[in-house]
Amino acid sequence: MYYLIGIAVFIILASIRQVNQYERGVKFTLGKYVGLAQPGLTLVVPIFQAMTKIDIRVKTIDLPLQDTITRDNVTAKINAVIFFQILDAGKAFLRVENYMYSILQLAQTTMRNVAGEFTLDELLSKRDEASDRIKQIIDTQTEPWGIQVMNVDLKDIALPENLQRTIGKQAEAEREKRAVIISSEGEVIAAENLAKAASILSTSPGALHLRTLNTINDVSSDASNTIVFAMPVEVLKAFDNWSKK
């Protein structure tokens, strides 16, 4: 009697399994899927039943650099990071043999295909749009597996060295072009202001002499400067009129 009780207690203790909060247990009875074990303690009868724990926390896959060809036939190396989570542990275990490896392969293929839909300039300037496109495709493919893709981030877009030099020269030329435009715009504004000043001085009696006196005052502040006074035009005209009398 005690022998049978001992065997029963041993079987019960051996059948107890713990499922953590971040896990789900995929249970089988005689090889048939019977459901998921929720967090806590659950019984798994030896020989007749089996259980595999699946981690349902958000996971990260770092995609290695992939050789891609853009729509304008430029070769570039692209890598990305994928964040995903298992929503249905039963599907993730039953419908795909190795979901991590499968997502990795699917993501590499998708990333190369999406890169071919963009030109190089678009890929560089619309990185978020390309990431969303990759996420949408992968999420659609992994939905039957009970997996949701949370986000896809393009980390780096590596260009050939000769193309990097070309882009650098182009950027330098654009900066020089902008500097010339800004300089010429400044010269136009300065010329317009000088023309306005000359017009005001020419139409206001005595204004030119006041400007001349101000200039002499500025120059005389330095003792090393030599000042040569010019006879004002009005004075010359006065002498001319006096001589005619």
C-alpha positions as a printed NumPy array, in Angstrom:
array([[  0.   ,   0.   ,   0.   ],
       [  2.678,   2.49 ,   1.01 ],
       [  4.633,   1.405,  -2.004],
       [  1.804,   2.43 ,  -4.357],
       [  1.316,   5.755,  -2.537],
       [  5.014,   6.473,  -2.873],
       [  4.906,   5.772,  -6.584],
       [  1.886,   8.046,  -6.996],
       [  3.554,  10.889,  -5.075],
       [  6.71 ,  10.467,  -7.14 ],
       [  4.736,  10.603, -10.396],
       [  2.886,  13.745,  -9.279],
       [  6.075,  15.502,  -8.231],
       [  7.771,  14.481, -11.467],
       [  4.804,  15.834, -13.422],
       [  4.931,  19.335, -11.985],
       [  6.378,  21.964, -14.324],
       [  6.769,  25.68 , -13.772],
       [  5.979,  28.161, -16.525],
       [  7.387,  31.652, -15.976],
       [  5.427,  34.843, -16.627],
       [  7.336,  35.542, -19.874],
       [  6.786,  31.984, -21.179],
       [  4.032,  29.824, -22.566],
       [  4.101,  26.034, -22.524],
       [  3.161,  24.15 , -25.696],
       [  1.634,  20.875, -24.431],
       [  1.263,  17.563, -26.256],
       [ -0.565,  14.427, -25.199],
       [  0.556,  11.287, -26.999],
       [  2.064,  13.538, -29.673],
       [ -1.109,  15.606, -30.163],
       [ -1.189,  19.321, -29.454],
       [ -3.651,  19.975, -26.636],
       [ -3.12 ,  23.655, -25.79 ],
       [ -0.922,  26.182, -24.025],
       [  0.16 ,  26.127, -20.411],
       [ -0.174,  29.557, -18.823],
       [  2.292,  31.002, -16.257],
       [  2.369,  29.076, -13.009],
       [  2.493,  25.372, -12.176],
       [  1.157,  22.793, -14.599],
       [  1.099,  19.006, -14.725],
       [  2.875,  17.123, -17.482],
       [  2.423,  13.367, -17.077],
       [  5.658,  11.535, -17.908],
       [  5.632,   9.27 , -20.972],
       [  2.118,  10.368, -21.995],
       [  2.653,  14.109, -22.182],
       [  5.368,  16.566, -23.208],
       [  5.74 ,  20.325, -23.013],
       [  8.026,  22.867, -24.686],
       [  8.426,  26.351, -23.246],
       [  8.36 ,  29.299, -25.655],
       [  9.708,  32.723, -24.661],
       [  7.176,  35.388, -25.691],
       [  9.291,  38.459, -24.875],
       [ 10.243,  40.903, -27.631],
       [ 13.254,  39.543, -29.498],
       [ 15.869,  41.232, -31.644],
       [ 17.566,  40.007, -34.794],
       [ 20.582,  41.928, -36.094],
       [ 20.748,  41.392, -39.831],
       [ 24.297,  41.298, -41.235],
       [ 25.312,  43.534, -44.134],
       [ 23.572,  42.51 , -47.337],
       [ 24.72 ,  43.324, -50.868],
       [ 21.863,  45.125, -52.579],
       [ 21.333,  46.892, -55.906],
       [ 19.161,  49.994, -55.929],
       [ 16.721,  50.92 , -58.684],
       [ 19.365,  53.115, -60.333],
       [ 21.847,  50.178, -60.372],
       [ 24.039,  51.331, -57.479],
       [ 25.564,  48.621, -55.294],
       [ 25.232,  49.196, -51.551],
       [ 25.565,  47.159, -48.37 ],
       [ 22.63 ,  47.442, -45.963],
       [ 22.018,  46.037, -42.509],
       [ 19.043,  46.347, -40.195],
       [ 17.598,  45.37 , -36.815],
       [ 14.261,  43.569, -36.468],
       [ 12.138,  43.588, -33.316],
       [  9.411,  40.953, -33.089],
       [  7.239,  39.17 , -30.546],
       [  5.462,  35.821, -30.451],
       [  1.723,  36.324, -30.015],
       [  0.709,  32.668, -30.401],
       [  3.284,  30.223, -29.049],
       [  1.383,  27.243, -30.476],
       [  1.576,  28.534, -34.063],
       [  5.212,  29.594, -33.677],
       [  6.144,  26.077, -32.568],
       [  3.91 ,  24.061, -34.887],
       [  3.935,  25.968, -38.182],
       [  7.632,  26.726, -38.573],
       [ 10.572,  24.573, -37.569],
       [ 12.901,  27.377, -36.437],
       [ 11.179,  30.739, -36.345],
       [ 14.366,  32.694, -35.57 ],
       [ 16.215,  31.283, -38.589],
       [ 13.125,  31.618, -40.794],
       [ 12.647,  35.3  , -39.904],
       [ 16.34 ,  35.963, -40.524],
       [ 16.209,  34.443, -44.009],
       [ 12.926,  36.164, -44.842],
       [ 14.265,  39.527, -43.678],
       [ 17.449,  39.268, -45.744],
       [ 15.499,  38.491, -48.908],
       [ 12.939,  41.211, -48.226],
       [ 15.603,  43.822, -47.531],
       [ 17.324,  43.141, -50.867],
       [ 14.007,  43.295, -52.741],
       [ 12.885,  46.534, -51.078],
       [ 16.252,  48.186, -51.741],
       [ 15.667,  47.524, -55.444],
       [ 12.457,  49.581, -55.288],
       [ 14.336,  52.764, -54.282],
       [ 17.019,  54.836, -55.951],
       [ 20.151,  55.532, -53.904],
       [ 19.039,  59.088, -53.107],
       [ 15.608,  57.851, -52.048],
       [ 17.134,  55.109, -49.908],
       [ 19.324,  57.633, -48.105],
       [ 16.661,  60.307, -47.67 ],
       [ 13.643,  58.031, -47.094],
       [ 15.154,  55.474, -44.756],
       [ 12.048,  55.368, -42.549],
       [  9.844,  54.694, -45.561],
       [ 12.074,  51.788, -46.626],
       [ 12.066,  50.417, -43.061],
       [  8.265,  50.548, -42.912],
       [  8.05 ,  48.762, -46.256],
       [ 10.323,  45.948, -45.025],
       [  8.351,  45.682, -41.775],
       [  5.043,  45.463, -43.62 ],
       [  6.218,  42.62 , -45.862],
       [  7.832,  40.584, -43.065],
       [  4.873,  41.089, -40.732],
       [  2.475,  39.835, -43.395],
       [  4.586,  36.723, -43.981],
       [  5.045,  35.916, -40.272],
       [  1.435,  36.511, -39.199],
       [  0.429,  32.853, -39.93 ],
       [  3.272,  31.816, -37.613],
       [  1.72 ,  33.725, -34.712],
       [  4.546,  36.3  , -34.794],
       [  4.2  ,  40.072, -34.933],
       [  7.015,  42.271, -36.245],
       [  7.188,  45.323, -33.983],
       [  9.717,  47.41 , -35.861],
       [ 12.474,  47.352, -38.484],
       [ 15.321,  49.875, -38.368],
       [ 17.867,  50.301, -41.144],
       [ 21.125,  50.771, -39.239],
       [ 23.651,  51.498, -41.937],
       [ 23.893,  51.966, -45.698],
       [ 27.501,  51.42 , -46.798],
       [ 28.49 ,  52.718, -50.227],
       [ 31.519,  51.789, -52.367],
       [ 34.593,  53.924, -51.679],
       [ 34.65 ,  55.502, -55.148],
       [ 30.984,  56.462, -54.805],
       [ 31.649,  57.992, -51.392],
       [ 34.344,  60.197, -52.933],
       [ 31.974,  61.241, -55.715],
       [ 29.243,  62.137, -53.252],
       [ 31.784,  64.063, -51.156],
       [ 32.879,  66.088, -54.196],
       [ 29.258,  66.758, -55.104],
       [ 28.512,  67.99 , -51.575],
       [ 31.595,  70.233, -51.657],
       [ 30.537,  71.672, -55.027],
       [ 27.063,  72.383, -53.65 ],
       [ 28.558,  74.211, -50.655],
       [ 30.798,  76.316, -52.921],
       [ 27.822,  77.086, -55.169],
       [ 25.783,  78.216, -52.194],
       [ 28.648,  80.373, -50.902],
       [ 28.982,  82.1  , -54.299],
       [ 25.221,  82.728, -54.431],
       [ 25.187,  84.21 , -50.933],
       [ 28.222,  86.378, -51.74 ],
       [ 26.68 ,  87.671, -54.969],
       [ 23.383,  88.398, -53.216],
       [ 25.301,  90.431, -50.626],
       [ 27.077,  92.37 , -53.354],
       [ 23.767,  93.179, -55.068],
       [ 22.293,  94.473, -51.815],
       [ 25.435,  96.545, -51.121],
       [ 25.349,  98.016, -54.635],
       [ 21.68 ,  98.936, -54.252],
       [ 22.394, 100.662, -50.935],
       [ 25.35 , 102.543, -52.415],
       [ 23.192, 103.696, -55.32 ],
       [ 20.536, 104.954, -52.907],
       [ 23.178, 106.75 , -50.806],
       [ 24.704, 108.374, -53.893],
       [ 21.264, 109.504, -55.056],
       [ 20.501, 111.091, -51.663],
       [ 23.9  , 112.823, -51.462],
       [ 23.594, 114.213, -54.975],
       [ 20.123, 115.681, -54.409],
       [ 20.742, 117.191, -50.943],
       [ 22.741, 120.496, -50.887],
       [ 25.781, 120.297, -48.641],
       [ 25.267, 116.591, -47.932],
       [ 28.367, 115.615, -49.89 ],
       [ 30.47 , 118.102, -47.87 ],
       [ 29.197, 116.695, -44.584],
       [ 30.137, 113.242, -45.803],
       [ 33.564, 114.562, -46.791],
       [ 34.085, 116.103, -43.333],
       [ 33.091, 112.837, -41.651],
       [ 35.537, 110.935, -43.813],
       [ 38.332, 113.424, -42.977],
       [ 37.537, 113.042, -39.281],
       [ 37.822, 109.265, -39.537],
       [ 41.099, 109.425, -41.457],
       [ 42.661, 112.034, -39.138],
       [ 42.36 , 109.691, -36.154],
       [ 45.549, 108.005, -37.397],
       [ 48.561, 110.36 , -37.208],
       [ 50.403, 108.435, -39.928],
       [ 47.797, 109.342, -42.553],
       [ 48.371, 112.279, -44.907],
       [ 45.294, 114.276, -45.874],
       [ 45.092, 116.227, -49.116],
       [ 42.223, 118.744, -49.128],
       [ 40.315, 119.21 , -52.329],
       [ 38.668, 122.536, -53.08 ],
       [ 34.88 , 122.13 , -52.904],
       [ 33.09 , 122.574, -56.187],
       [ 30.814, 125.261, -54.74 ],
       [ 33.847, 127.377, -53.756],
       [ 35.285, 127.064, -57.263],
       [ 31.967, 128.145, -58.722],
       [ 31.905, 131.123, -56.332],
       [ 35.368, 132.209, -57.493],
       [ 34.3  , 131.751, -61.088],
       [ 31.25 , 133.937, -60.614],
       [ 33.3  , 136.588, -58.778],
       [ 35.884, 136.726, -61.552],
       [ 33.182, 137.264, -64.159],
       [ 31.963, 140.321, -62.303]])
